[in-house]
Structure formats: structure tokens, C-alpha cells
Amino acid sequence: MNITEVLKGLVMDSGFAAITWEQVVMILVACALIYLAIVKKFEPMLLLTIAFGMLLVNLPLGGLMSPPPEGESWTKAGLLYLFSQGVKSSIFPCLIFMGVGAMTDFGPMLANPMSLLLGAAAQLGIYVAFVLAIVMGHTIPGIDFTPQQAAAIAIIGGADGPTAIFLATKLASELLAPIAVAAYSYMALIPLIQPPIMRLLTTEKERKIQMKQLRKVSQTEKIIFPIAVTIVVVLMLPSVAPLLGMFMLGNLFRESGVVPRLSDTAQNALINIVTILLGVSVGASADGTIFLKPQTLMIICLGLVAFAFSTAGGVLLGKLMCKLSHGKINPLIGAAGVSAVPMAARVANVEGQKYNKSNYLLMFAMGPNVAGVIGSAVAAGFLLKMFG
């Protein structure tokens, strides 16, 4: 036996011989995201799982995303391919929404109904990105987005990963990978993206504003709200029933007070398990051999533009409300109108405390934050009704 030939055969049959430059790039990106998750602690629950899924799928010959051979059992498919079916079927996004609903307190929003307006204003980026995607499809060679694709891309501006996945699977499943990666990556990078925009659009005096304590919201109000919203919104936009229905069911578990075990499961065990599966599946959709294309990179850029305009929309309406209330509303809470709960609210609170140590904006920011979840779901339902 020739040892040299054996060693040569081992090398030629290994992933080292099969790896492409696109996969090398995506491996480096995955390592950078892992660094941000572990060292910088940028939403590690999201970023770490996504980044590791991205790393796994770009290591060649592993077959983790291989579909089952034609005519054979689904058990012959790759592990991450099986996980990804929960994303493509919208099961994972809907279960995530149930868990988020169980963790959500609508009290701050009910105590200050004006929060709904901030949540609506922070969906501005969705419509800006939609228009830009349509325009680019007609002006840039090689970039041709259909209205359905433009709508799926635009929802990234809502800063809501499950909603982005839900709409992409319905309108543009071929773009699910870049849309999902962009949506979750920008959610995780909120502490980097939002503060510069918030500082650019507000004055130091506005950032120092302290807001008055919110009124106490009764349990009856909190129980009636998810039921009423489900009835009204689902009757108006039936297509949003899976997402909004699960979100409000989770919230009803929390507020009813009669199913503490279900509420605890939805808030902890269920959402943690699904977050792992969803995050790894989203990362695994970023195979470098199909991911690094001009169209994909344009989606990433449009997502960032959408996110920036959504943040700006909330802050600008916050400034208007600040002026109309004679300085009683801190416009920073408008940035929390994007639906990344509770990340955006935390960023608003941290930014406010940089300029006023005794300024606690978290509860005030949670109002627009949870309103943004409803707003992005309604926007997705509207787009699905228009282009589905």
C-alpha cells in the first residue's frame, strides 16, 4: 500500500478539496458573528445559533441541508434540512410568536394608547423598502424584484424575524434565506444600528426628558385586549391569523392567571427550544454557493435601509409628540416602535440614561415596542392580502 496515495486520497475526499471561495467567505462571516455574540454579547441567543448554523452549512460534504433522494424516505434527508421544514411551513415563527406573546406585557401600551401611533410610525421602513425594491427592479440590470418579492423584502423593516419568515414563505420562498438572515442579523445588531440614528434626529435636551409614571392597568383590561385585538384584526385581515392568533394566545396564557404552567412553558422551555431550531435553520439557509449573489447583497442593503427608516419614523413621530405635549414625551421611545421585543426598548432606555442618569425609559419604551409587534404583523397581513 502506497502511503502517499492513501494520504492524497484522504485529502482529495475531504472538505478541504471541495471548499469554494464563497463558502470561505461565509465561514469568515459566521466566525465574525460568533465573535459579536460571545465577546460583544449582541443578542447571543439569536446571533450565536444563526452564526453556527451558517458555519455548519458552509463546511462542504457534510450534507446537513441535503434533501432526501428522490423516491426515498424523509429520514434520508440532512439534519438541518429537516429542521428547516419548520421554518418553511411557518410552524417555528408561529410558535416563537406564542412564546413572545406569553412574555409580553401590554400594560405600558394600554396605559399610554399613544404608543400605538409610535408603533405604526416605526413601520415606515417597510413601505420605503418596498418602493425602493420596485424601483431597483426597473432600473438596475440584473436586479429584478417582482411586487411579491419586494413585499417580502420590505417586511425586514419591521425588525421582526418570525414575521419576515412568515411573509417570505408565502410570497417569495426563493428569497427566504437572505430575508431571514438579514432580518435576524439586524435584530441582533440593534445596539449598533439604532443609537446613531436616534442621536442624529434628537437634541440633547430631548434625550434628557423624564416622563411621568404610567397609570396602573387592571387585569380585566389585559385579558380583554388580546381577545378584542384578535377578533378585530383577524376579521379585517384573515391572512394574519396564524401569527397574530398565536401571539395573542400566548399573551392570554400570561394574563388570564389560570394556566401558569402553560404560560411558563411558552415563555421558557418552548421558546428556547424553538429559538435553537429556528436560529440554526436560518443560519443554515446561508450557503455561500447560492447566497453570495448581487440580488442577495441588494436584499441585505435594502433590509438595512428599511431598518433605518423604521427607526427614523418612530423617532420623528416621537419628536412631534414631544412638541405637542410641551416636552412631556421623550422622542427616544419612538425608536422602540420597531417590533424587536424587548431589544429596542432596552436600547432606548440605555440611550436615555447616557444623557440623564435618573432617566428610566424602559417601561415607556415597551409601549411602542409591543405596539410595533402588532404593527408589523398587520403590515404583513396587508402585504399578503395585496400580493398573495
C-alpha positions in Angstrom: 0.0 0.0 0.0 1.4 3.4 -1.0 1.1 5.7 2.0 1.4 8.8 -0.3 -1.5 7.7 -2.4 -3.6 7.0 0.7 -2.9 10.4 2.1 -3.6 12.0 -1.2 -6.9 10.2 -1.4 -7.8 11.3 2.1 -7.2 15.0 1.2 -9.0 14.8 -2.1 -12.0 13.2 -0.5 -12.1 15.8 2.3 -13.9 19.1 2.6 -10.6 20.9 2.0 -10.6 19.9 -1.6 -14.3 20.7 -2.2 -14.5 24.1 -0.4 -15.3 27.1 -2.6 -14.3 30.7 -2.1 -18.0 31.6 -1.4 -18.0 29.1 1.4 -14.7 30.5 2.8 -16.3 34.0 2.8 -19.4 32.8 4.7 -17.3 30.8 7.2 -15.4 34.1 8.0 -18.8 35.9 8.3 -20.0 33.2 10.6 -16.9 33.5 12.8 -17.3 37.3 12.9 -20.9 36.9 14.1 -19.9 34.3 16.7 -17.4 36.9 18.0 -20.1 39.5 18.2 -22.4 37.1 20.1 -19.8 35.9 22.6 -17.4 38.8 23.1 -19.7 41.8 22.4 -22.8 40.0 23.7 -25.0 41.3 20.8 -28.2 39.3 21.4 -26.3 36.0 21.7 -29.5 33.8 21.8 -30.2 34.8 18.2 -26.8 35.5 16.8 -24.9 32.5 18.2 -27.4 30.0 16.8 -27.7 31.7 13.4 -23.9 32.0 13.1 -23.2 28.4 14.0 -25.9 27.2 11.5 -24.2 29.4 8.9 -20.8 27.8 9.8 -22.1 24.2 9.6 -23.8 24.6 6.2 -20.7 26.1 4.6 -18.4 23.2 5.6 -18.6 21.1 2.4 -19.7 17.5 2.1 -21.5 17.4 5.5 -24.8 17.0 3.7 -26.6 18.8 6.6 -29.0 20.6 4.2 -29.4 17.7 1.7 -33.0 16.9 0.8 -33.9 13.2 0.7 -33.0 11.4 -2.5 -36.0 11.2 -4.9 -38.4 8.5 -4.0 -36.8 7.8 -0.7 -37.9 8.4 2.9 -37.6 11.8 4.5 -35.4 10.1 7.1 -32.6 10.2 4.5 -32.5 14.0 4.5 -29.8 16.0 6.2 -30.4 17.1 9.8 -30.6 20.8 9.2 -32.9 20.2 6.1 -35.3 18.5 8.5 -35.1 21.5 10.9 -35.7 23.9 8.0 -39.1 22.4 7.3 -40.3 24.0 10.5 -39.3 27.4 9.0 -40.7 26.8 5.6 -44.0 25.6 7.0 -44.2 28.7 9.3 -44.6 26.4 12.4 -41.5 27.8 14.1 -42.3 31.5 13.5 -45.8 31.0 14.9 -44.5 29.1 18.0 -42.0 31.9 18.5 -44.9 34.4 18.4 -46.7 32.4 21.1 -43.7 32.5 23.4 -43.2 36.2 22.7 -46.9 36.8 23.5 -46.5 35.0 26.8 -43.6 37.2 27.7 -45.3 40.4 26.6 -46.9 42.9 29.0 -49.4 45.1 27.2 -49.8 47.3 30.3 -47.4 50.1 29.2 -49.2 50.3 25.8 -52.7 50.3 27.4 -51.6 52.9 29.9 -50.5 55.1 27.1 -52.5 54.4 24.0 -50.5 57.0 22.0 -47.8 54.2 21.9 -49.9 52.6 19.1 -49.1 55.6 16.9 -45.4 55.3 17.6 -45.6 51.6 16.8 -47.3 52.4 13.5 -44.9 55.1 12.6 -42.0 52.7 13.1 -43.3 50.6 10.2 -42.3 53.4 7.8 -39.2 51.5 6.6 -41.4 48.6 5.3 -43.1 50.9 2.7 -39.9 52.8 1.9 -38.1 49.5 1.2 -41.0 48.2 -0.9 -40.9 51.3 -3.1 -37.1 51.1 -3.4 -37.2 47.4 -4.3 -39.7 48.1 -7.1 -37.7 51.0 -8.4 -34.4 49.0 -8.4 -36.1 46.2 -10.2 -36.8 48.5 -13.1 -33.5 50.5 -13.1 -30.6 48.2 -12.1 -29.5 45.5 -14.6 -29.6 42.0 -13.1 -31.8 43.1 -10.1 -35.4 42.3 -11.0 -37.7 42.1 -8.0 -41.4 41.3 -8.5 -44.0 43.0 -6.3 -44.3 39.8 -4.3 -40.5 39.7 -3.7 -40.4 43.4 -2.9 -43.1 43.0 -0.3 -41.2 40.1 1.3 -38.0 42.1 1.4 -39.7 45.2 2.8 -41.0 43.4 5.9 -37.4 43.3 7.2 -38.1 46.9 8.2 -40.5 45.7 10.9 -37.5 44.2 12.7 -39.4 41.1 13.3 -37.8 37.8 12.3 -40.8 35.5 12.6 -43.0 37.9 10.6 -40.3 38.2 7.9 -40.0 34.4 7.6 -43.8 34.0 7.6 -44.3 36.5 4.7 -41.3 35.3 2.7 -42.6 31.7 2.8 -45.9 33.0 1.4 -44.8 35.5 -1.2 -41.2 34.7 -2.2 -39.9 31.4 -0.8 -36.9 31.5 -3.1 -35.7 34.6 -1.2 -36.3 33.1 2.3 -32.6 32.6 3.1 -31.4 36.2 2.6 -34.5 37.7 4.0 -34.4 35.6 7.2 -30.6 36.1 7.7 -31.0 39.9 7.2 -34.0 40.2 9.5 -32.4 38.3 12.4 -29.0 39.8 11.9 -30.3 43.3 12.0 -32.4 42.5 15.1 -29.3 41.2 16.8 -27.4 44.3 15.8 -29.9 46.8 17.1 -27.4 48.2 19.7 -25.1 49.2 16.8 -27.7 50.4 14.3 -30.2 52.4 16.2 -28.2 54.7 18.5 -26.5 56.8 15.8 -29.9 57.4 14.1 -31.5 58.3 17.5 -28.7 60.8 18.2 -28.9 62.3 14.7 -32.6 63.0 14.9 -32.9 64.3 18.5 -31.3 67.1 20.6 -29.5 66.5 23.9 -32.4 68.4 25.6 -34.9 66.0 24.2 -32.9 62.9 25.2 -32.8 64.2 28.8 -36.6 64.4 29.1 -38.0 62.4 32.1 -41.5 61.0 31.6 -44.3 60.8 34.3 -45.2 57.5 35.8 -47.8 55.4 33.8 -51.2 54.6 35.3 -51.9 51.1 36.6 -53.7 48.9 34.1 -56.3 46.4 35.5 -56.1 42.7 34.9 -59.5 42.9 33.2 -58.1 45.3 30.6 -55.2 43.0 30.0 -57.5 40.0 29.5 -59.9 41.7 27.2 -57.2 43.3 25.0 -55.8 40.1 23.3 -59.3 38.8 22.7 -60.6 42.0 21.2 -57.5 42.6 19.0 -57.7 39.0 17.7 -61.3 39.4 16.7 -61.0 42.8 15.1 -57.7 42.3 13.3 -58.3 38.7 12.0 -61.8 39.7 10.7 -60.1 42.6 8.9 -57.0 40.7 7.7 -57.7 36.9 7.9 -54.2 36.2 6.4 -52.5 37.4 9.6 -54.4 34.9 11.8 -51.6 32.4 12.3 -49.1 34.9 13.6 -51.4 37.3 15.5 -53.5 34.4 16.8 -50.5 32.6 18.4 -49.2 35.9 19.7 -52.4 36.8 21.5 -53.0 33.2 22.7 -49.6 33.3 24.4 -50.5 36.7 26.0 -53.8 35.3 27.2 -52.0 32.4 28.9 -50.0 35.1 30.7 -52.8 37.5 31.7 -55.6 35.0 32.5 -53.8 33.8 35.6 -55.5 30.4 35.3 -52.8 28.5 33.3 -49.5 29.3 34.9 -47.9 26.1 33.7 -48.8 26.8 30.0 -47.6 30.4 30.4 -44.3 29.2 31.9 -43.8 26.6 29.2 -44.5 29.1 26.4 -42.2 31.7 28.0 -39.3 29.4 28.7 -39.0 25.8 27.5 -41.0 26.1 24.3 -39.5 29.4 23.0 -36.0 28.3 24.0 -36.2 25.0 22.0 -37.8 26.7 19.0 -35.2 29.5 19.1 -32.4 27.0 18.8 -34.1 25.2 15.9 -35.2 28.4 14.1 -31.8 30.1 14.6 -29.8 27.2 13.3 -32.2 26.7 10.4 -32.0 30.4 9.4 -28.2 30.3 9.5 -28.1 27.0 7.5 -30.0 28.7 4.7 -26.9 30.9 4.1 -25.0 28.5 1.9 -22.2 30.6 0.3 -22.5 28.9 -3.1 -26.0 30.3 -3.5 -26.1 33.1 -1.0 -23.4 35.5 -2.4 -25.2 36.9 -5.4 -25.9 40.5 -6.4 -29.6 40.1 -5.7 -28.9 38.7 -2.2 -26.5 41.5 -1.4 -29.1 44.0 -2.6 -31.6 42.4 -0.2 -29.2 42.8 2.7 -28.7 46.5 1.8 -32.5 47.1 1.4 -33.0 45.5 4.8 -30.6 47.9 6.4 -32.3 50.9 4.7 -35.7 49.6 5.8 -34.5 49.2 9.4 -33.0 52.7 9.4 -36.2 54.3 8.1 -38.4 52.4 10.6 -36.2 53.7 13.4 -36.3 57.2 12.0 -40.1 57.1 11.5 -40.7 56.3 15.2 -38.2 58.9 16.4 -39.6 61.7 14.2 -43.2 61.0 15.4 -41.8 61.0 18.9 -40.4 64.4 18.3 -43.7 65.7 17.0 -45.5 64.2 20.1 -42.8 65.8 22.3 -43.6 69.2 20.8 -47.3 68.8 21.0 -47.1 67.7 24.7 -44.8 70.6 25.5 -41.8 68.4 26.3 -43.6 65.6 28.2 -42.6 62.8 25.8 -39.0 61.7 25.2 -38.7 61.1 21.5 -36.2 58.3 22.1 -39.1 55.9 22.9 -40.2 56.2 19.3 -37.2 54.2 18.2 -38.6 51.3 20.2 -41.6 51.2 17.8 -39.8 48.5 15.7 -41.0 45.2 16.9 -37.8 43.7 18.3 -39.1 43.0 21.8 -37.5 43.9 24.2 -34.2 44.8 22.5 -35.4 48.1 21.0 -36.9 49.2 24.3 -33.6 48.4 26.1 -31.6 50.5 23.6 -34.0 53.5 24.1 -33.5 53.1 27.8 -29.7 52.9 27.6 -29.5 55.8 25.3 -31.7 58.0 27.6 -29.5 57.2 30.6 -26.4 58.3 28.8 -27.7 61.8 29.0 -29.7 61.6 32.2 -28.6 59.0 34.8 -32.0 59.2 36.6 -33.9 58.7 33.3 -35.7 55.3 33.2 -37.4 55.0 29.8 -37.8 51.2 29.7 -41.5 50.9 30.6 -42.4 53.9 28.5 -40.5 52.4 25.5 -42.2 49.0 26.0 -45.5 50.6 24.9 -44.3 51.4 21.3 -42.2 48.2 21.3 -45.2 45.8 21.8 -47.3 48.1 19.5 -44.7 47.5 16.9 -45.2 43.7 17.0 -48.9 44.3 16.2 -48.0 46.9 13.6 -45.5 44.6 11.8 -48.0 41.7 11.8 -50.8 43.9 10.4 -48.4 45.2 7.8 -47.5 41.7 6.8 -51.2 40.8 6.6 -51.8 43.8 4.4 -49.0 42.9 2.0 -50.1 39.3 1.9 -53.7 40.4 1.0 -52.4 42.8 -1.7 -49.8 40.5 -3.3 -50.6 36.9 -2.1 
